[in-house]
Amino acid sequence: MDQAFIIDFAMESIKTTLLLSAPMLGFGLITGLLVSIFQAVTSIQELTLTFIPKILAVFFSLIIFFPWLLELMIGFTSKILINFPEYIQ
């Protein structure tokens, strides 16, 4: 295990983490912006109005992107497990 392996592994892990979280964060961001615009236009300052739509949007995006997320996680894990004997040497 050399320094190049550790750097590659860290970069691949960070890239996978960002790809896994991007759909949920994007849907939450868009929903938050829409709710904020709605609150500004109607002058409704209800605190629960900001959280519930964002939670629903994140769950909705999780359901939509679940097959892709699962494929990405399985690919990353199998790559690590298949190449594990090479990493030990």
C-alpha positions as CSV (number, residue, x, y, z in Angstrom):
1,M,0.0,0.0,0.0
2,D,1.7,3.1,-1.2
3,Q,0.9,6.8,-1.1
4,A,-0.6,6.8,-4.6
5,F,-3.1,4.1,-3.6
6,I,-4.3,6.1,-0.6
7,I,-4.7,9.2,-2.6
8,D,-6.6,7.4,-5.3
9,F,-8.8,5.6,-2.8
10,A,-9.6,8.9,-1.0
11,M,-10.4,10.7,-4.3
12,E,-12.7,7.8,-5.4
13,S,-14.4,7.8,-2.0
14,I,-15.1,11.5,-2.1
15,K,-16.3,11.4,-5.7
16,T,-18.7,8.5,-4.8
17,T,-19.9,10.3,-1.7
18,L,-20.6,13.5,-3.8
19,L,-22.4,11.5,-6.5
20,L,-24.5,9.7,-3.9
21,S,-25.6,12.9,-2.1
22,A,-26.1,15.1,-5.1
23,P,-29.7,14.2,-6.1
24,M,-31.1,14.6,-2.6
25,L,-29.2,17.8,-2.0
26,G,-30.3,19.2,-5.4
27,F,-34.0,18.4,-4.8
28,G,-33.8,19.8,-1.3
29,L,-32.2,23.0,-2.6
30,I,-34.7,23.5,-5.3
31,T,-37.6,22.9,-3.0
32,G,-36.1,25.2,-0.4
33,L,-35.8,28.0,-2.9
34,L,-39.4,27.5,-4.1
35,V,-40.8,27.5,-0.6
36,S,-38.7,30.6,0.3
37,I,-40.1,32.4,-2.8
38,F,-43.6,31.4,-1.8
39,Q,-43.1,32.6,1.8
40,A,-41.7,35.9,0.6
41,V,-44.6,36.5,-1.8
42,T,-47.3,35.5,0.7
43,S,-45.6,36.8,3.9
44,I,-46.3,33.5,5.6
45,Q,-43.5,32.8,8.0
46,E,-44.5,29.3,9.2
47,L,-41.4,27.3,10.3
48,T,-42.9,23.9,9.4
49,L,-43.6,25.1,5.9
50,T,-39.9,25.0,5.2
51,F,-39.1,21.6,6.6
52,I,-41.9,19.3,5.5
53,P,-41.7,20.0,1.7
54,K,-37.9,19.6,1.8
55,I,-38.2,16.3,3.6
56,L,-40.7,15.1,1.1
57,A,-38.6,16.2,-1.8
58,V,-35.5,14.4,-0.4
59,F,-37.6,11.2,0.0
60,F,-39.1,11.6,-3.5
61,S,-35.6,12.0,-5.0
62,L,-34.3,9.0,-3.0
63,I,-37.1,6.8,-4.5
64,I,-36.5,8.1,-8.0
65,F,-32.7,7.7,-7.9
66,F,-32.5,4.6,-5.8
67,P,-31.6,2.2,-8.6
68,W,-28.8,4.4,-9.8
69,L,-27.5,5.0,-6.2
70,L,-27.6,1.3,-5.5
71,E,-25.7,0.5,-8.8
72,L,-23.1,3.2,-7.8
73,M,-22.6,1.8,-4.3
74,I,-22.4,-1.8,-5.5
75,G,-19.8,-0.8,-8.2
76,F,-17.7,1.0,-5.7
77,T,-17.8,-1.8,-3.2
78,S,-17.1,-4.5,-5.7
79,K,-14.2,-2.6,-7.1
80,I,-12.7,-2.4,-3.7
81,L,-13.3,-6.0,-2.8
82,I,-12.1,-7.3,-6.2
83,N,-8.8,-5.3,-6.0
84,F,-8.3,-5.9,-2.3
85,P,-5.6,-8.6,-2.7
86,E,-3.5,-6.2,-4.8
87,Y,-3.8,-3.5,-2.2
88,I,-2.4,-5.6,0.6
89,Q,0.9,-6.4,-1.2
